[in-house]
Amino acid sequence: MLEQLWNGFLELTSQFVIPDWGVLVALALPVGTVLLVAVGLVWIFRRLLTAPRARRGVQRMPPRTPAGVHMPGPSLAPIFAAIGTALLFLGLVFGGLVLALGVIALVLTLLYWLAEGLRVYDHDNEPTTTVLPARVAAGPPPGVHMPGPSFRPILGALGTALLFLGLVFGGWLLAVGVFALVVGLIGWLFDARKEYVKVIEADRTGHLENLPDPRIPSRLFAVLAVLVVAAAVAQSGVLTAGSANGGTPGASGSPAPGGSAAPPPPAGSGVPGSPPPGGGPADVTVQAKDIAFVESTWTGPADRPFMLAFDNEDAGVPHNIAIKDAGGTEVFKGEIFNGAETRVYDVPALPAGQYAFVCSVHPNMSGTAALQ
């Protein structure tokens, strides 16, 4: 046992004779921190023990507000606000019902706090009441010309809505939207011109005269309604279904009356609807659904013809695929047909590069093709 104590003593002293600075630093930091804390605590307790006794009255003195200063009473609104904020941040983490409760609690707390603030304000200042004038003028003040009511903002909003609808679906709806917006803006310009003439006349004669109240533009609304319905029908492809499909076959697959039966096209003949050579899969497959291309990008072979299978999943809606080069020139246009149907296009050899592909009926359907 003595030998172990002696060996421990020698090991301890060896650290100072031949110190390991890493061990010393690791030992000195916690030991030094503990010593500093102990010294600080001893100094604080010593000051407390040697401090004179506090002089206190017989009873607690209530606080007094200085003259002319109104202090609001105690309020639970800050506590409620803290709880609502905590629920809000908790809801940002977990979502769902907790987030809704946090938002509701915070909003109710802020409204309660606002009501308290208004009560304090009404205590400091007399409650405010709205004083109405004894007589309300029937018109604008003297020397002021006010423009009359107008349907132009409604027409402008309607035209803007139709324009954005046309930007989504394209085609005839876009044309109707542009027409409605242009008609509304031109009418607004004419109304502004009439108002300007009245103002100039009032400056010259001193007589203020408002324009007569406008009538409801029922004819214009009727024309726009007819145009929107016609554009929607034309956009849906109901009227062009037969021409887009190249004729509707009979129920048994026989040709239309008066036509002669024709043999089916041979495989790989390049006629839309023919299967790929040898019955194998096409080089590229593109699907249309909900008036949008499912594959917005695809890659095809360059410098050689290839097979493009187009799957139109929109029943009764005409679609096709047209390929355009970087300059916007149409280098290939597939036949338009109604869904739901799948057809295979024979695309000619095109140089390598980036191409845009669109639907000729719905220009909002677009994507990018890379031929390499």
TORMITI-683821 format. One record per residue (C-alpha): x negated, y, z. Coordinates in steps of 0.05 Angstrom, whole numbers, padded with zeros to 5 digits, always signed. Example, Ala and Ser with C-alpha at 12.3 -4.5 7.8 and 13.67 -1.06 7.14 Angstrom:
# TORMITI-683821
-00246-00090+00156
-00273-00021+00143
END
This chain:
# TORMITI-683821
+00000+00000+00000
-00056+00048+00017
-00088+00031-00049
-00025+00049-00086
-00020+00116-00050
-00093+00131-00065
-00083+00113-00139
-00022+00158-00142
-00061+00215-00110
-00118+00206-00160
-00069+00205-00218
-00036+00269-00194
-00102+00306-00184
-00127+00282-00252
-00073+00324-00284
-00108+00386-00258
-00179+00362-00270
-00164+00338-00341
-00094+00369-00353
-00044+00345-00404
-00014+00411-00424
+00049+00381-00454
+00066+00345-00389
+00048+00407-00348
+00094+00452-00389
+00150+00402-00386
+00141+00399-00310
+00131+00473-00299
+00194+00497-00334
+00246+00462-00290
+00205+00470-00227
+00194+00544-00240
+00268+00555-00255
+00288+00521-00190
+00238+00563-00151
+00263+00628-00182
+00335+00611-00167
+00318+00593-00095
+00280+00658-00085
+00338+00698-00114
+00388+00664-00069
+00345+00676-00007
+00339+00750-00024
+00414+00757-00035
+00432+00723+00031
+00380+00764+00068
+00411+00829+00041
+00481+00806+00061
+00458+00788+00131
+00423+00855+00142
+00478+00898+00110
+00520+00943+00157
+00591+00924+00172
+00643+00951+00125
+00688+01005+00154
+00761+00986+00142
+00826+01017+00165
+00879+00985+00206
+00922+00968+00145
+00914+00965+00070
+00921+01033+00035
+00968+01030-00025
+00939+01060-00089
+00963+01130-00107
+00970+01155-00178
+00943+01225-00190
+00994+01279-00200
+01021+01284-00272
+00999+01213-00290
+01050+01157-00299
+01022+01086-00290
+01062+01029-00320
+01081+00974-00271
+01057+00902-00272
+01073+00862-00335
+01073+00789-00355
+01066+00807-00429
+00989+00799-00431
+00996+00730-00400
+01050+00710-00450
+01008+00739-00506
+00948+00697-00484
+00992+00634-00482
+01020+00650-00551
+00951+00662-00580
+00925+00597-00550
+00984+00559-00581
+00971+00593-00647
+00897+00573-00649
+00917+00503-00626
+00967+00500-00683
+00913+00521-00732
+00876+00458-00712
+00933+00408-00707
+00985+00443-00751
+01058+00422-00754
+01104+00438-00696
+01048+00466-00653
+01031+00519-00704
+01104+00539-00710
+01112+00544-00635
+01048+00586-00630
+01073+00635-00683
+01142+00640-00650
+01112+00649-00580
+01063+00703-00604
+01116+00741-00643
+01166+00740-00584
+01112+00762-00536
+01091+00821-00581
+01164+00842-00587
+01172+00838-00511
+01109+00878-00502
+01134+00930-00552
+01200+00936-00514
+01162+00948-00449
+01120+01001-00483
+01182+01036-00508
+01212+01035-00439
+01149+01066-00410
+01149+01119-00465
+01222+01136-00452
+01205+01142-00378
+01148+01191-00392
+01186+01228-00446
+01261+01235-00450
+01295+01183-00494
+01293+01204-00567
+01358+01212-00605
+01368+01224-00678
+01399+01292-00690
+01437+01295-00756
+01448+01361-00792
+01516+01393-00783
+01530+01388-00858
+01502+01340-00908
+01491+01371-00977
+01529+01339-01035
+01470+01346-01081
+01396+01363-01083
+01370+01427-01051
+01371+01490-01094
+01316+01490-01146
+01307+01414-01146
+01329+01371-01204
+01340+01297-01186
+01345+01245-01241
+01409+01205-01242
+01417+01130-01235
+01389+01085-01288
+01391+01012-01310
+01321+01017-01340
+01285+00988-01279
+01331+00927-01281
+01319+00918-01356
+01244+00926-01345
+01244+00874-01291
+01285+00827-01334
+01239+00837-01393
+01178+00825-01350
+01208+00760-01323
+01224+00735-01393
+01154+00754-01416
+01120+00714-01361
+01168+00656-01375
+01147+00659-01447
+01074+00659-01428
+01086+00593-01393
+01129+00558-01446
+01107+00598-01507
+01142+00598-01574
+01209+00633-01581
+01216+00648-01507
+01152+00690-01511
+01181+00728-01570
+01246+00742-01533
+01207+00765-01471
+01166+00814-01513
+01229+00840-01547
+01265+00850-01481
+01206+00886-01448
+01194+00931-01509
+01269+00950-01513
+01270+00966-01439
+01208+01008-01441
+01230+01047-01503
+01297+01061-01471
+01262+01084-01408
+01219+01131-01451
+01281+01162-01483
+01313+01172-01414
+01250+01206-01389
+01252+01251-01451
+01324+01271-01436
+01307+01287-01364
+01248+01329-01387
+01293+01369-01433
+01341+01383-01376
+01285+01407-01330
+01259+01454-01384
+01330+01480-01395
+01338+01492-01320
+01273+01530-01316
+01297+01575-01373
+01369+01586-01352
+01367+01573-01277
+01425+01524-01285
+01413+01454-01259
+01454+01400-01294
+01446+01325-01284
+01455+01276-01340
+01520+01236-01339
+01519+01170-01302
+01497+01115-01350
+01544+01059-01371
+01528+00986-01360
+01489+00963-01422
+01535+00903-01432
+01519+00897-01506
+01444+00894-01493
+01454+00843-01437
+01497+00801-01484
+01445+00804-01539
+01390+00784-01491
+01432+00726-01464
+01445+00700-01535
+01371+00707-01553
+01349+00671-01489
+01398+00613-01502
+01377+00608-01575
+01303+00609-01556
+01313+00556-01503
+01349+00511-01554
+01296+00522-01606
+01241+00511-01555
+01271+00445-01532
+01266+00417-01603
+01338+00394-01608
+01347+00426-01676
+01280+00402-01703
+01282+00332-01676
+01301+00300-01743
+01250+00339-01784
+01195+00329-01731
+01205+00253-01733
+01211+00250-01808
+01281+00219-01805
+01316+00177-01753
+01318+00102-01766
+01379+00061-01753
+01390+00020-01690
+01363-00043-01721
+01302-00009-01749
+01330-00007-01820
+01319+00055-01862
+01370+00110-01866
+01428+00100-01915
+01409+00113-01987
+01335+00099-01974
+01295+00040-01995
+01258-00005-01948
+01183+00007-01948
+01131-00042-01923
+01097-00022-01858
+01030+00013-01867
+00969-00031-01861
+00925-00028-01800
+00876+00030-01801
+00912+00064-01859
+00909+00131-01823
+00985+00139-01821
+01009+00165-01753
+01038+00108-01713
+00993+00054-01744
+00952+00013-01695
+00876+00018-01692
+00834-00026-01738
+00835-00098-01716
+00888-00084-01663
+00836-00057-01616
+00843+00004-01571
+00837+00075-01597
+00774+00115-01587
+00810+00169-01546
+00877+00167-01510
+00914+00231-01489
+00980+00233-01451
+01032+00290-01448
+01079+00294-01389
+01123+00350-01361
+01103+00395-01419
+01028+00390-01402
+00969+00348-01423
+00950+00298-01368
+00879+00296-01395
+00857+00368-01401
+00788+00346-01424
+00764+00287-01464
+00703+00264-01503
+00703+00235-01573
+00653+00212-01625
+00623+00264-01672
+00605+00260-01746
+00652+00201-01759
+00728+00190-01762
+00760+00164-01699
+00827+00142-01673
+00865+00188-01625
+00924+00155-01588
+00975+00207-01565
+01026+00184-01513
+01086+00233-01510
+01122+00217-01444
+01171+00275-01448
+01236+00244-01473
+01269+00285-01528
+01214+00338-01526
+01170+00347-01589
+01095+00348-01580
+01032+00339-01621
+00957+00351-01618
+00922+00403-01660
+00846+00410-01656
+00813+00478-01666
+00739+00496-01672
+00702+00551-01633
+00727+00604-01681
+00800+00585-01672
+00807+00551-01740
+00852+00490-01740
+00810+00431-01764
+00862+00377-01750
+00937+00377-01737
+00974+00315-01716
+01047+00302-01734
+01099+00329-01686
+01144+00275-01656
+01194+00269-01598
+01180+00229-01536
+01180+00180-01506
+01134+00150-01558
+01061+00136-01572
+01027+00149-01639
+00956+00142-01664
+00924+00198-01704
+00867+00188-01754
+00821+00246-01739
+00770+00261-01794
+00695+00267-01781
+00679+00331-01744
+00611+00360-01724
+00588+00354-01652
+00609+00411-01607
+00664+00438-01563
+00735+00441-01591
+00801+00465-01563
+00864+00422-01571
+00934+00448-01564
+01006+00429-01576
+01034+00466-01637
+01103+00470-01606
+01081+00490-01536
+01018+00534-01538
+01013+00533-01463
+00993+00460-01469
+00918+00464-01482
+00852+00431-01464
+00780+00422-01485
+00749+00365-01526
+00675+00350-01531
+00652+00312-01593
+00583+00282-01586
END
